[in-house]
């Protein structure tokens, strides 16, 4: 039985008087699709994951935590619809950049903090305020998600390409069969009457 199953799977590759050109093309399409999914998917996943990881690590290295001071009293947070609060509100803060320039901006601070209270913010190399960089765990998660998405994308595009190729081959085979029947059908139906 194992030989029969293997024979049925490989029939497009063996010499056979019934094998059509479209059967050989379909066999190659299946082979290339399998190779792209087996080799290209993981390669794209590794490349995308590595690129995202390197980009986020560089972003983390370029951002620095610097001390800042509240310029005004922080407001009290308004409770959400469910009555909860985060305890953080936006308030104006002042900090000194690496070149000695004094900057001001709006940052999230603890509610009710008084003017002059020390806090910390994140800045880039020019001293401009930026968001907190991703943690090492967030970097790893985003890299894995990017790699998985890239690998899945390669697989999806490969399967879609295989589906389109097979659809076109099936159309060509149907047209070929119609032409052959148009040629043989009238002669054959004469013998039936």
C-alpha positions in Angstrom: 0.0 0.0 0.0 2.8 2.4 0.8 4.2 2.1 -2.7 0.7 2.8 -4.2 0.3 6.0 -2.1 3.8 7.2 -3.0 3.1 6.3 -6.7 -0.1 8.3 -6.7 1.7 11.3 -5.2 4.6 11.2 -7.6 2.7 10.4 -10.8 3.3 13.9 -12.3 7.0 13.3 -12.1 7.2 9.9 -13.9 7.0 9.4 -17.6 3.4 8.6 -18.5 1.6 8.8 -21.8 -1.4 10.4 -20.1 0.7 13.1 -18.3 -0.1 16.6 -19.7 2.2 19.6 -19.7 -0.1 21.2 -17.2 0.5 18.3 -14.8 4.2 18.9 -14.9 3.7 22.6 -14.3 1.5 21.9 -11.4 4.0 19.5 -9.9 6.7 22.2 -10.1 4.3 24.8 -8.6 3.6 22.5 -5.6 7.4 21.8 -5.2 8.3 25.5 -5.3 5.4 26.4 -2.9 6.6 23.8 -0.4 10.2 25.0 -0.7 9.2 28.6 -0.2 7.1 27.8 2.8 9.8 25.5 4.3 12.8 27.8 3.7 11.5 31.2 2.8 9.0 31.5 5.7 11.5 30.8 8.5 14.1 33.0 6.7 11.7 35.9 6.5 10.6 35.3 10.1 14.2 35.4 11.3 15.0 38.5 9.2 12.0 40.4 10.4 12.4 39.4 14.0 16.1 40.4 14.0 15.3 43.7 12.3 12.6 44.6 14.8 14.8 43.5 17.7 17.8 45.6 16.6 15.6 48.6 15.9 13.9 48.5 19.3 17.2 47.9 21.1 18.7 50.9 19.4 15.7 53.0 20.4 16.1 51.8 24.0 19.8 52.7 23.9 19.1 56.2 22.5 16.6 57.2 25.2 17.7 58.4 28.6 15.9 58.9 31.9 16.5 62.5 33.1 15.3 64.4 36.2 12.5 66.9 35.8 10.6 69.3 38.1 6.9 70.2 38.0 6.3 73.8 37.1 2.7 73.7 38.3 0.5 71.7 40.7 -0.7 68.5 39.2 -4.5 68.3 38.9 -6.5 65.5 40.6 -7.5 62.7 38.2 -11.1 62.4 37.2 -12.5 59.0 37.9 -13.4 56.8 35.0 -17.0 55.5 34.4 -16.3 52.5 36.7 -14.9 54.8 39.4 -11.2 53.8 39.0 -8.3 56.1 38.4 -4.8 55.5 37.2 -3.3 58.0 39.6 -1.4 59.7 36.8 -2.3 63.0 35.1 -0.6 65.4 32.7 1.3 68.4 34.0 3.9 70.8 32.8 7.5 69.9 33.7 10.9 71.5 33.2 14.2 69.7 32.6 17.7 70.5 31.3 19.0 69.0 28.0 22.5 67.5 27.5 23.6 70.9 26.0 22.4 72.8 29.1 19.2 74.2 27.5 16.2 74.3 29.7 13.1 72.6 28.2 9.5 72.4 29.2 6.8 70.0 28.2 3.8 68.0 29.4 4.5 64.7 31.1 2.5 62.1 33.1 3.0 62.6 36.8 1.3 61.5 40.0 -2.0 63.3 40.7 -2.0 66.0 43.3 1.8 66.6 43.1 2.9 70.1 44.0 4.9 72.5 41.9 8.6 71.9 42.4 8.2 68.1 43.0 10.9 66.1 41.3 10.0 63.5 38.7 11.7 61.6 35.9 11.1 61.8 32.1 12.6 60.1 29.1 14.5 62.2 26.5 16.4 61.5 23.2 20.0 62.5 22.5 18.9 66.1 21.7 17.1 66.5 25.0 13.6 66.3 23.5 11.0 64.5 25.6 10.0 61.0 24.2 7.9 58.1 25.3 9.4 55.5 27.6 11.4 52.9 25.6 10.1 49.4 25.4 11.3 47.0 28.1 13.5 44.0 27.2 10.4 41.8 27.5 8.4 44.1 25.2 11.2 44.0 22.7 11.3 40.2 22.7 7.6 40.0 22.3 7.5 42.5 19.4 10.4 40.7 17.7 8.7 37.3 18.0 5.4 38.8 16.7 7.1 40.4 13.8 8.9 37.2 12.9 5.8 35.1 13.2 3.8 37.5 11.1 6.5 37.6 8.4 6.7 33.8 8.3 2.9 33.5 8.2 2.8 36.2 5.4 5.2 34.3 3.3 3.2 31.1 3.8 -0.1 32.9 2.9 1.3 34.5 -0.2 2.8 31.2 -1.3 -0.5 29.4 -0.8 -2.4 32.1 -2.6 0.1 32.0 -5.5 -0.3 28.2 -5.7 -4.1 28.6 -5.7 -4.0 31.1 -8.5 -1.6 28.9 -10.5 -3.8 25.9 -10.0 -6.9 27.8 -10.9 -5.3 28.9 -14.2 -4.1 25.4 -14.9 -7.5 23.9 -14.2 -9.0 26.5 -16.6 -6.5 25.6 -19.3 -7.2 21.9 -18.8 -10.9 22.5 -19.1 -10.5 24.4 -22.3 -8.1 21.7 -23.6 -10.7 19.1 -22.8 -13.4 21.1 -24.5 -11.3 21.4 -27.7 -10.6 17.7 -27.7 -14.3 16.9 -27.1 -15.3 19.3 -29.9 -13.0 17.4 -32.2 -14.0 13.8 -31.1 -17.6 14.3 -30.0 -19.2 14.6 -33.4 -17.5 11.4 -34.7 -18.3 9.5 -31.5 -22.0 10.5 -31.4 -22.4 9.3 -35.0 -21.6 5.8 -33.8 -24.1 5.9 -31.0 -27.1 6.6 -33.2 
